[in-house]
């Protein structure tokens, strides 16, 4: 075969092979071009080369949503991929905004840094960065960015409303405790804020984190002008600040509220008089309540006056001060007063013959602006027995009987005494005997006597030697005390004048009283309740006191009844056996 024929044969065989190779190369290149177009359109990395890193104003872009206030600096770090050829370089970098090319660069290097200003439209922008290398490999990055140059809007909805698109105007309020309610808006998100309140040079600042579009803040305002400021900042750094004044005007007077006391004798004030049936000369009521003002209560008092007084009346009225004049201080405590006063009522005349009539009780308060408010309560006193709801505080009384108290031959002293308390609240009675040297020889104590008005008792205490001094102490539930002492020398006895101690107010009374140290063997202390009622006398005790008398009576009763019981048992036994004998005889017959 000739050479031409040989090559012709080779060409005939190679043509299909070459065509097949062309198709393979075309199909291999076509996906790369399509992938690059998709990368440019979708912002995804289609190939490993070139590599792209982006940053805005110095911070990395991660593909999320960016917000800026002004046009930022865009830094593009681009480099060929690790599998690119040795001579491969970055040929072109293109920046598109919303699909339109706004910046381009031709580094022609394997690695390059391209920095440029990024012009943005106000509002939302979509940015795509496309890089191409010399091997015609393409990569891209896409992110979204918002250019926000407008600060947040903010306005008031309470205590009055303001336009959201304009400044907050000055306003007036009538209550020192004010809550400011705000409404806010922004193109993106409000991230922080502050609210200021300045009064008399004192600044109060409240910081807000992520307040949203609605938030509230409370302040205590001072009378007159209060300087206010609100400032909000959005995520782009835009800040809006409004200054306004709030003027606190004291246009209403204080409010007085009277509440019932625990005895129920003064309900809340009404138009009708409140009747109190009481004929006692020292009748009292308890008046409790609160006084509040929207700014400040300067002073408050209570005036009690008898309207039916005549020329014979002594003191017809008196004033009880609840709060002395107090200058304004910027604090909440001065806006409210709580009181509870025990008020004696006035009598119609000095001779106490006319105890009827009306007592007027005026509760008076003056606020910051000088307004005076009075609340009047009418209390009518009617003749009649003292009610159980009216409480008194009369001290007790005690008297040792000089005629009946005497020394006995068995080494005891017989003590006879009478204690009384008009309030019926005797708590403890203590009887004590001691020698002239002060050594206690006998002691007794009685309790649970609060229901008795007058109590007479007759008991004995050990008396080892003469002279003997007998002491009786009485204490009521309010701490009132009375003491009586009596000295016995044998045939002659000297009475020690009785003493009365008024109730103590500085500390509550002791509930128990321990006897003093005894130098000789004393009679054991006994706690008893004598049998007594109003004007009651206890029989003399000749067997060692009340307990000895009761014990002797029980033993005497037992001694008297035992013979009758034994005789009855014997009679029943004899009768039983006799009956058995009779029944046996009848059966035998």
Secondary structure, DSSP 8 states (H G I E B T S, - for coil): --HHHHHHHHHHHHHHHHHHHHHHHHHHHHHHHHHHHHHHHH----SSSSEEEEEETTEE--SSEEEESS--EEEEEEE--TTS-TT--EEEEEEEETTEEEEEE---BSEEEEEEE----SEEEEEEEEEEETT--EEEEEEEEEE-----EEEEEESS---TTS----EEES-SEEEEEEEEE-SS-EEEEEEEEEETTEEEEEEEES-TTEEEEEEE--SEEEEEEEEEEETTS-EEEEEEEEEE---S--EEEEE--TTSS--S--SS-EEEE---TT-EEEEEEEEE-SS-EEEEEEEEEETT--TT-S--EEEEEEE------SSGGGGEEEEEEEEE---SSTTSS---EEEEEEEEEEETT--EEEEEEEEEEESSS--TTS------EEEE-TTT-EE-TTSEEEEEEEEE-TTS-EEEEEEEEEETTS-EEEEEEEEEETT-SEEEEEEEEE--SSSEEEEEEEEETTS-EEEEEEEE-SS-EEEEEEEEE---SSS---S-------SS--EEEEEE-----TTB------SSSHHHHHHHHHHHHHHHHHHHHHHHHHHHHHHHHHHHHHHHHHHH-
